[in-house]
Amino acid sequence: MRRARGMTAAALLVLATTLGGCAAGGSAHPREATPSPSARATSAPAPIQGYADERLRNMTLRQKVASLFMLHASGTDPAALRGFVDRYSLGGVILMPDNIPATPQALTAETAATRASDPGLPPLVGIDEEGGDVTRLPWDGQPGAETLRTLPPAATQQAFAQRAALLKQAGVNLNFGTVADVTADPHSFIADRILGTDPASAAARVAASVTGERGTVLSTLKHFPGHGETDADSHHAVPTAAVDHARWAAQDAPTFRAGIAAGAEVVMFGHLAYSGVDAAPASLSPAWHRILSDELGFHGVSITDDLRMLQDTGLPQYQDAGANAVAAIAAGNTMVLMIQGAEDPDALIGAVVAAVQSGRIPVAQVDADAQALLVLRRSIAASG
């Protein structure tokens, strides 16, 4: 999506055990045995686990489903942003350029508003702060990928540590900042944003970026399974390449594997079709979700790239925003991210609720995903 950690040791342990807890179960998939909600967070500290259990028991189905959505509200008015989160009981909001005010202090006021109604359970506040071409904060002077890939990995770690500190100060807790894609093609859509032109160099810097953010903000690897195999822009098409599993494992998997080993808490799924594995976009593919968990060992939070991008392709099969959200959650995404246009958030949430009620999405899957996010959000609150 492009549209244009200074904690205490105890707090670090909270986040580490929280993510370890998510790893115990992973994102459930309709075609697999679904873990019980308690199985997903067995490693979480008891107070956080107990809090999440209690909150889950007192949530309606609609509230659980709403907590799986990260949406966008325009503007910089803190009261309006607070009202948006409260009205829909969202699990997260994403900050886009139209949300960024002139000063860090004003942004801090915005993000504080999202926590005001329920400070013990803050929403995830996400942002695309890569640096370079994709920089949301005007005061982020750290270098982007085009510079960092010419420097030793230590420079990437330092840049992302400084960037994460700026985000934390502004109240942002989740950065969609690490581009784990790899390509040597200078004409590729993603070429200006990659951290390396070959798997080894990219993997070293991807791991460094995650290390730099660790303990300050949550790190995201994007765009799984890898945007580098095609030069098409997924904002306007579903890039498709005749890539098979063997090619992906050698060329695209190493960077994601390195980022996961470094402790990345989130993986963003791209709207990318590798026809040798699955003809469907990875964001809607149970097969790619199984590969991420079973082969790369990732069991944290998975989130779609902006689902609006699928509608923007013009392809008729993706023109129903609610159907896209249902397909994304059914495929195994923990969260749905959408920069909605005319879509009513109530309708988006309602479409998923109806899918659960009809049996297309198991209730146990929604419970497991909602609880994993409750544990994560409570851990953020506990970390201060």
Beta strands, then each sheet from edge to edge (+ up, - down):
strand 1: 69-71
strand 2: 92-95
strand 3: 124-127
strand 4: 174-179
strand 5: 218-224
strand 6: 240-241
strand 7: 266-269
strand 8: 273-274
strand 9: 301-304
strand 10: 336-338
sheet 1: 9+ 7+ 5+ 4+ 3+ 2+ 1+ 10+
sheet 2: 6+ 8+
end
